[in-house]
Amino acid sequence: MFFPIVWMFAASFKTEVEAIATPPLFLFTPTLENYREVFARADYLGFALNSVVVSLGATVAALALAIPAAFAMALYPTKRTRGTLLWMLSTKMLPPVGVLVPIYLIARETALLDTRTGLIIMFALSNLPIVVWMLFTFFKETPKDIIEASRIDGASVLQVITVVLLPLVTPGIASTALLSIILCWNEAFWSLNLSAHDAAPLTAFIASFSAPEGLFWAKLSAASTMAIAPILVLGWASQRQLVRGLTFGAVK
C-alpha cells in the first residue's frame, strides 16, 4: 500500500525523461531541479497556510456542530434518531458534482468564492455526517450512570457536556478531529471549484502543475510530495492517539 507513495517520492528526484522511461528506472542520479522549479513557479507556503487554516477551521466548526447533535441523539434518543443518522449519512452518497451549480451560485452571491471562510463552511458541512456518526458512537459508549449522577448533583446540560462527558471521550474526539483534518486536507473537488488563488489549498497547488500540453510527471511528483508530506507526518506522529480513539469502547 505504501509503494505508490515511495514511487512518487522517487519520481520527484528524476528528470522528466527518466520519470516516464519504459521500462521504469530504479537506478538514477537524483536531482533537486524539480523542487527548485516548483518553489520558483508557485507560492508553496501560501498554499500550505491555506490548507492549515481551512482544515483546522473546518474541523473546529464541524466539532462545534456535531458534539451537541451527537450528545442529544446518543443520550436522549427518540424513535426518529436512527432514521436521522441514516439520512445524514446518506447525504455522503450524493455525488458532489450534482450540487455544484447551486453551491457555486450561493457562494458567488454571498461573496464566499475564493475565500477561506467559504471553504471552511463547505468542508465542515461535507464532513459533518461522518463527524456526527463517530461522536455518536463514542458518546453512546459512555456509562449513563455518570451522566445521571451529574444531573442529580445539579449540573446543567452544558456542564454535563463540557465538564463530565468531553473529558471521558477525549480519545474519541481526538481521533475524530484527526480524521476530519485528513479529509479536509485531501479534499480536491470543492477546492478546485470554489477557490482560484487567494484561498487555494495544496490540492489546487498540485493541480496547477498539469498543463494543456500534458503532465510533467517529475514536477507533479515533487509538488505532490510537498503537499502530502505535512499530513503524512501528522498521521505518523498521532497514529497511537488515532488508533486509541477509533477503538475506544470497542473492548470492555
N, C-alpha and C positions, 0 to 999 in steps of 0.2 A: 504493500500500500504506500510505502514511503518512496518507492522508486521514481514515480513521476516528479516528485519534488527534487530528488537528487539529480535527475536528468536535466531538469530546468536549471538548477544551480550550476551544473557543469556547462550547459549550453551558454550561460551568461558570460563565461570566460573564453568562448570560442569566437573566431571570426564568423562573418555571415556565411562564407563559403563552407567552413567547417561545420557550422550548425545544421546545414541542410545536406551534408555529404551522404552519399549512399555507396556502400554500407556505412553505418554510423562510425564516427571516430571515437574510440575510447582513450587513445593516447594522443595528446596535443599539447601545444605550448600555450599556457594560459595568458590571457591579455586583459587588461583593465579598460581597454578602449571603449567598450560598450557602456560601462558605468560612467566614464567621463562624458560620453555623448548624452547619456540620459540626464545627468546633472546639468549639462550645458543647455539642453533643449527644454527642460521643464523645471518648475519650482517644486522639487520633491518635498521640501519641508512644509510648504504651504498646503499641498495636498494631504500630507500626513497630519498636519494640525487639524484640517477639516475633518478627517476621519476620526481623530481622537475626540474632538468636540461633539461631533454628531453621534458617535457610538455611545459615549458616556451620557450625553444629554437624553438620547432616546431611551437608554436603559433606565435612567432615573425616572423619566416620565412614565415609562411602562410599569415600573415597580410601584410608583405612587398611585396609579390607577388599579393595578392588579392586586395589591395587598388587601385593601378593604373589600374588593369584589370576592377574592378567594376566601377571605375570612368569613364573610356573610354566607357564602354557599357551602363552606366546609362545616361550619359550626352551627348554622341556623338554616339547614336545608328545607326546601319545600318540595312539593310534588313536581314542580317545574324545573328544579335545579339541574337534573341530569339532561333534560332537553335543552336547557340554556347552554350548558357546557358543550354539548354536541353541536349545537347551532354555531357557537363561537368557533369551534374547531373546523367546522365545515367551510367557514369563510376562507380558510387557507387553501382549500381545494379550487378556488376560483383563479383562473389564470390572470395574472396582473394586467396583461395587455387588454383584457376585457373591460377594465375600468380606467384605462389610461387616459382616454379623452376627457371624461368628466373630471377626473382628478387634476389633469393638466389645466383645464379651464378654471377650476376652482382656485388652483394655485396662482394662475395668472391674474384673476380678478381680485385676489386678496394680497397681491404683491409678495407672494411667497416663492416665486420661481427663482432659482439660483440663490437661495438663502439657506443658511444653516438651520434657521428656525423651521423652514418648510420641510427639510429633510428629517429633522428631529421628529416632527409631528408624524410624518409619513412612516418612518421606521418604527416609531413607538407603537403606532396603531397596527401596523402589519405584524409585529411580533407579539402584540397583546394577547391573542388567544393562547399561544404557547406558554407565555409567562403565567397567565392565569391558571392554566391546567397544571403546570408544575407546582405552583404555590398551593393550589387546591389540594394536591396530593400530600404535600408536606404538612399543611395545616390539619388535614383530616387525620394524620397520624398522631397529632398532639393529644395527650390524655385530656378528656373533657372535665375530669375532676379538678384539674388545676384551674381551668377557666371558671368553673362554678365556684370554687373556693375564693378566687379573687373577686368575683361579683358579690359574693356574700360579705366579703370584707369591705365592700363599698367602692370598688374600682369601677370607673366609667368604662364605656366601650373603648374609647381612645386609650385609656390607661391599660386596659387588657391587651390591646394590640401592641402598644409601644413598650410597656414595662414587663409584661408576662409572656406574650406569645412570640414576639420577634427574637428575644434572646434564645428561646428554645429552638427555633428553626433557623438560626443563623447559617449553619452549613447549607441548608436548602436554599436560602435566599442568595447566598454567595454563588452557588453553582448556577442558579437561575440567572443571576446578573452576568456571570461569565459567558453563559450560553447566548444571552441577548447581545452582549458586546461582540461576540464572534459573528452572530448573524448580521448585525448592523455593519460590521467591518467588511463582510463579504458581499453585501447587497450591491448588485450591479444594475439591475433593471431600472429602479427608481432613481439611482444616482445619475445614470446617463440621460434620463428623460426629464428630470426635474432640476438639473444643475448644468451649468455651462462652463463657468470659470471661477467666479467668486467663492462658491461653496462646494466645488467639485472635490470629492474624496479620492482615495487612492485607486478605487475601481475605475474611475474616469481617467486617472493618470495612466493606468495600464492601457486602456482603450485608445489613448492618444497616440500610441505607437503603432497603430495599424494605419496603413496608407493606401490610397487608391491603386497604386502600382503593385501592392501586395504586402505581405507581412515580413518584417525583418526579425527573424526568429531570435537572433542573438541579442539584439537590443530589447525585444519584447521579453525575453527571458530575464534580462537584467532588471527591467522595470518590474516584472512580476516578483522576482526575488526580493527586491526592495520593498514591495507592497505587502508581501505576506510575512516578512521577517518579524515585524513587531508583534503580530498576533500569534505567530508560532512560539516566540519567546514567552509571551504571556501564558499561552496554553501549557507549555512545559513547566514554567515556574509555578503554576497554580493547579497542576494536574491532581495533586493529592487532595486539595480542597474540593476540586470539581468532582472527583470520584466519591469522596466522602459525602458530598451533598446529594449526588444522584442516587446513592444507596441509602440515604437517610431514611430510617423507618422500615427498610426492606427486611431486616433480620431482627427478630425480637428474642 
